[in-house]
Amino acid sequence: MLDLRTVPGLPAADLQPPVIAEAGDPFAALRVVHLVARIPRGVDVRLRDVVERLNAEHLGWSFPRSVVVAAIVQLQANWIADYRNQDGIVLAEDPAGPTVRIEDSARVDGWIVRQVDRLAAECTELLRTFAREEGAIP
């Protein structure tokens, strides 16, 4: 192991460039679904508010509305595949703009936690692949 010396006054080099979220990226989807898991149930929540909250919580990221919508649409598709109904996650439009409503039932929390777990596992596997391949893009 390389023995390094301490340099007084040397600033940290751990600054990271901003990340612009992209549709289909599991790291972006993980952050979106994690937030969606925490929004109020049974009421329409403006997508604009979801986007603003994501950008406020993840200062090193930029979440365009289209990426947030794509992640929620995928979540909605997963719900429909699992429960065979469209009532669990509803995307709609009202005078204030697009909204999302999450069903207020006991089955939602466990289901959405499993969705977050699945995305986290996908992210972890991508990181493992990246490390194994010494920085190669998976």
PERADA-V799749 format. One record per backbone hydrogen bond with DSSP energy under -1.0 kcal/mol. NH is the residue of the N-H (numbers start at 1). CO is the residue of the C=O. E is the energy in kcal/mol with one decimal. If there is no record, write none. Layout:
nh=[NH/NH]
co=[CO/CO]
e=[E/E]
This chain:
nh=[10/19/21/25/29/30/31/32/33/34/35/36/37/38/42/45/47/50/51/52/53/54/55/56/57/58/61/62/68/69/70/71/72/73/74/75/76/77/78/79/80/81/82/83/84/90/92/94/97/99/100/101/103/105/108/111/112/113/114/115/116/117/118/119/120/121/122/123/124/125/126/127/128/129/130/131/132/133/134/135]
co=[7/60/62/22/25/26/27/28/29/30/31/32/33/35/102/100/98/46/47/48/49/50/51/52/53/54/58/19/64/65/66/67/68/69/70/71/72/73/74/75/76/77/78/79/80/101/99/97/94/92/45/90/88/103/105/107/108/109/110/111/112/113/114/115/116/117/118/119/120/121/122/123/124/125/126/127/128/129/131/130]
e=[-1.9/-3.0/-2.5/-1.7/-2.7/-2.5/-1.3/-2.2/-3.1/-2.2/-1.6/-2.7/-2.2/-1.6/-3.5/-2.5/-2.5/-1.5/-2.8/-2.4/-2.3/-2.5/-2.4/-1.7/-2.6/-2.3/-2.2/-2.3/-1.6/-2.8/-2.2/-2.1/-2.2/-3.0/-2.1/-2.0/-2.8/-2.5/-2.3/-2.2/-2.6/-2.4/-2.1/-3.3/-2.1/-2.6/-2.1/-2.2/-2.5/-2.7/-2.3/-2.1/-3.1/-1.2/-1.1/-1.5/-3.1/-2.2/-1.8/-1.6/-2.2/-2.7/-2.3/-2.2/-2.8/-2.4/-2.0/-2.4/-2.6/-2.4/-2.0/-2.3/-2.4/-2.5/-2.4/-2.4/-2.9/-2.2/-1.3/-3.1]
